[in-house]
Amino acid sequence: MFLHILDEEQIRGFFALASRMIAADKVVADSEVDYLNELIKESGLAGKQPLRDKGKEVDLSIYDDRRTQLAVAMELLILANTDRYYDPKELIYWDDILNRFDFSKAEQEHIRANAEIAALLLKNVEDLISGYESDGMTEEERRNRADRRRNERRGPGGEET
């Protein structure tokens, strides 16, 4: 989503950070791998090796302005939340990076809230495109539920309350 803000060295560094992020909880979800693969395609580095050795330390000073730091922070948290769950180890890793970027606590909370929204929207759109119903309901059941809720909000005269 935001990799266009980064130069090639920063992108390679991001992929090393991202690999550590998805491995932090010792569970690599399919959705995390899928999103990471989409980011690799977006970066234009697909097929170019090596992206970055995930075992090698990333010098975070390569992210030398707020835009690049924000791009990395958002992408890492979106990646961690693509499975709709944060493991505490993922958040510890993310917090460590953000603290080294020197974001204030208020900024960190703002970034976190926006990354959660972005991850949810991304997942919802993917679900719509793929036809997957995350709650198991058919489209007809979903419409009936919406109609029922609308009717429940109406007062005795039929107007919405």
N, C-alpha and C positions, 0 to 999 in steps of 0.2 A: 504494500500500500504506500509506504513512505520511502522506499529504497531509492527512488529517483533523486532524493535529496543528498544521498551519499555518493562519494567518489569510490573508485574500485577498491582502494585499500580499506576504506571504511566498510564497504560491503563485505569484503573478505573477513574482516574482523567481526562484523555482525554475525556472519554464519558460524564462526567459532563460538561466539557468545550464545547464539541460538541453539547450537548443538548441546552446549552445557545446560541450557535452560530446560530443554525437553528431557534431558537425562537426569536432572536434579532429583526427581522423585523416584528414580529407578523404574519408572513405567513410561514407555514411549507409546502414546496413543496414536491410532491411525490418523485421527484428525490433525494431530500435531505434525506428523510426517507429511500429510497432504498439504497443509498450509506451508510448511517449509519448502516443499517441492514447488509450490506456486511462487513463493518468493524467489527461489532460484531461477525460475523461468523469467520472472519479472526483472530480475537483476541483469539479465543478458549474459550471465556467466554459466548457464547450463552447458555441460559438456567440457568446460574448461577446468583443468585440474592443476594443482589442488585448489579447492575453494579456500581452505585454511585448515590447518591441523588443530582439531578441537582441544588437543592436549597442551598446545602452546598458549602461553599467556598473551592476552590481548592488551596492548598499551592503549588505555582508554583516552590518552591525550590526543589520539588521532581524531577524536570527536571534539573539535576545538571551538565549537560554537553551540548555542542553545538549540538551533534548528536540528543539527545532526544528533545532538544528545537526545532531543525530544523524539526524533524519528526512531532511534535505537530503543529508547524506553518504551514507546508505544508498541513497536513491532514485537519486542520480547514479551510484553504482557499479553498482547493479542494472541501470540503463539501459545503461551502457557494456558490461555483460557479457551482455546478452540474446542477443548473437550468439556467445556462448561464447568470446570473444576480446577481450583488452585490447590496444589499440595503446598503445605507450609514451607517445604524446602525450595520450591520454585519462588515463593514470595521472599524468602530470605536471600536467595541469589539476586533477585530483582532489586530488593532494597539495597543490597550491597553496591550494586552498579549505580543506582540512583544517588546514593550517598556520596559516591566518588565523583558524580557529576555535579554535586553541590546544589541539588534542587532542595528548596525548603520543604518542610513537612506538608504545608498547604498545597504546594505545587505537586508534590508526590501524590497526594490524595486526589487532586484534580486530574492528573495524568491517569491514575489508576481507574477512576470512575469512567473517564472517557475511553480508555482501552477496553474496559469491560463492556461498555455499550457497543463499541466497534466490533468486538469479538462476537457478541450476541447477534448483532445485525448481519455480520458476515455469515455466521452459521445459519441464521434463519433464511437468508437469501439462498444459500447453498441448498438447504432443505427444500425450499420452494422449487428451485430449478431442477433438482433431482427427483422431485415428486415424493420424497420421503416425508412421512407424517411423524414428527417426533413424538407426538402423544398417542399415536396409534389410531386416531379417529379418521374416518373417511371424510371427504369434503361435504357430503350430505349431512353427516352427524355434526360437523362443525357449523354449518349454516343453521341447522335446527337449534343448536345450543345458543347461537347468537340471537335467533328469533325469540327463543324462550326468554333469554335475559332481557331483551328489549321489551317484551310483553310484561315481564315482572316489574319493570321500572315504571310502567304506566299506571296512572291513578285510576279511580273508578270511572272517570269520564273519558278515558282513553288517551289522555295527554301524558307526555313523559314527565316524570317527577325529578 
